[in-house]
Amino acid sequence: MTTQLSMKLLIDTKAKKILFAEAEKSCVDFLFLILSLPVATVIKLLKKKGMNHGCLPKLYDSVENLSDTYIHSKDSLLKPKSSVIGIASIPFLSIDDVPTTHKTFYGCSNYCHNTFSDCPSAKCTVCNCLMSRSLTYVAPPIASGAVASTSGFVKDVVTYMVMDDLVIKPMSTISSITLLNKFNVKDVGVLQEEVVHFGMEEALKLLKASFESKTVLTSVFMSAIKLSK
């Protein structure tokens, strides 16, 4: 079954824009995960859907098409590791791109030196042999009282408020009322609630819009919503 996330949107039907959304932990974890993605991973994800804007996709293609004769390691550029470990449980963007708590390193194939690398095509700095002997790093047990990284980024204790420009904060009645005043909503009758469920397709649209727009939720979801007012 395809993984889906959901948010409850509050829509200003008069202005035809999304004011904010109520989101659970899993959705906020997904949005925060965007910050940990290397640039090359973002480009690769967007290229899969034909979202090739700007010059960075061309730079990516240049590395991909360059012969191994001229470049040391394509993988170090095209398949960079995220700086965040152990978050494979977060849906969509973590697929194929986030390392697990078990990482592979490589030792000198000559067995005579203690050098190691995370790239099997690297060469030993002592004897110049390939670093192709597989070693396995296992993360130490989590200390008592520590929170496992597999639990994502935010705690599952409250509902979160996601603004149209992706400002995220804990949800509260007072903050909701304050926002309605900020948006100059005089008539609550123009407001409409809508629950949206989204999968990988919308996740990529959110990723793309986060680089291009300051009204991300409106850009991605508004066109598919039938206004009742």
N, C-alpha and C positions, 0 to 999 in steps of 0.2 A: 504494500500500500504506500502511496506517495505521501511523504511527510508534508504536513501543512502547519502553518502558524496562523494566528488570527489576532485581529485588533478591533476594538469598538471605536468607530470614528464619530466625532461630533461635527456635523456639517452646518455651515451657515448657508441655507438655501437661497437667500437673497443675494449674498455676495458670491455664491457658487464656489466656495472654498472650504477646505477642511481646517477647522480651528485647532483641534488636537485629537489624539487617540488615547484610549486606555489600553495598556498592553501588559501582559504577564511576563514573568522572568525569561522564558524561552525566547520571546520576541526581542526583548532588550538585549539579551546575550548575543543574538544574531546581529543586531545593529552595532553593538560595541566590537564585535569580531572584525568588522570592516577596518577598524583602526589598526589591527595587527597584521593585516595582509600586506605582503611585499608588493611593490608596484608591478613587477612582472606577473604576479599571480592575478592581480586585478585585470591587467591587460588580457591575459589568457582567458579568464572567465568571460569577459565582455566580447572577445573575439569569437567565442563559440556561438554567440547569438548575432553576429554580424554588426556589433556595435563598435565600429571602428572610427572614432573621432579623434582629431588632433594628430600629432606626429609620433606619439609613443608607440602605437601599433606598428608603424613603419620601422622604428628602431628595434622593436621586438623581432620583426620579420628579418631584419638585417642580420641579427645574431643567428636566428634559426636557419637562414639560407647560407651562411658563411661556411666554407669548407673547413673541416677539422685541421687542415693544413695551416690555417691562419689563426686559429683560436685554441687556447689551452683547454677550457672546459665550458661547454655550452650550458650544462646543467646548473653550474653555479650562478648563471645569469637568468636562465629561463625557468628554473625550478628551485627558486630560493626557499629556504625553510622559514616558517613563521617564527617570530621571537617568542610566541606563546606556546607552551607545551601542554598536551593532555586535554585538549578541548574538542576532541573529535565528536563528542556527543551533541555539539551545536550544529543544527541542520544547515543545509545548502552550501554555504561558502567554505565550510570545513572539509567538504568532500574532496579527497585526493590531494589536499594541500597542507593539512596540518599534521605534523609528526606526532607519533604516539609517545608514551613515556619510555618506550624502548627505541633507542637510536643505534644505528650501525656506524661503527668507525672502522678504519682500515689500518693495518700495521704493515711494516716493511715486509715484502715477500721473501726477503733474504733471511728473515728470522733472527738476524744478528744485531738489530738495533731496536731501541725502544721508542722510536718516533711513531706517531700516528696521525691520521687525517680523516676527514669525513668525506673525502673524494677518492674513489678507487683509481683514478687516472693520475693522481698526484705522484711525485717522485720523492724518494727518501733523500733527505738533505745530507746524509752521510755517504751512502753508497750509490745513489742515483737509481736504485731499483724501484719498480712500481709499488705503490702502497696498496696492494690488492688483496692482502690477507685479511679476511673479515674478522672483526672483533665486535662484540655486542656489549653495549652499555645498558645497564639496568639501573633505573632511578632508585635511590634509597627509600626505605619505608618512610611514610609521612609521620612526622613527629607528633606526639600526643597533643591534641588540642588544635592541630593545624587543619586547615580546610583544603581538601583535595582539589587540584586544579580542574578535575573532571566535572566539578560542580558549576562550571561556567564563571561568569564575571560578577553578576549581582545576586543578592540573596533573595530567596523566595519567601519574603515576609510581607510584601505590600504589592499593590498594583501600581504600575508606573504610568506617568503621563508623557506621551511623546508629542512634541510640538511639530508643526508643519515643517520647520527648519531643522528638525531632529534634535532640538534641545530636549533632554530627558531628565525628569525629576520625579520623586514620589508623588503619587496621586493623593489629593485631599480635597474635601468640599470647599474649604476656604480658597485654595489656589484656583479651583474651577470658577468660583464666583469672581475672583479677582481678574481672571483671564477674560471673562465675558465683559467686564467693564473695560478692560484694555482694548478689546476688539469692538467696543462701542455697540454691543448688542443690546438694544432697548426692548425688543419684543422676542421673548423666548419661543414664541410660536413659529419663528422662522428657522428654528433649530431642528435638526433631524439626526437621529442615531442610526448608524449602519454598521453591522458586523461584517468584516471582510476576511475571507480565508485566502491565503496565498501560498504558492509553492515556489519552485525553482525559477519559473519564468518571471514572476513578480519580484523575486529576490534579486535577480540580475537587474531588473528595471530600477529597483531601489538603490542598488549599488551605483548604477550609471547616473541616476538623478542626484545622488549625494555629491557628485563631482560637478554637476552642471546647474543645479537649481537651489534656491532658498525656500522653495515651497514643494518639498519632496513628496509629501503624502498627497497633496492635491494633484501634482503632476502624474503620479503613478495610478491613483485610484479613482479620481473624480470622474473621469470619462465613462467609467463602467457603472456608476451609481445612478439609479433612477430616483430623481427628486420627487418627493411627495407633496411639496408645497408649491 
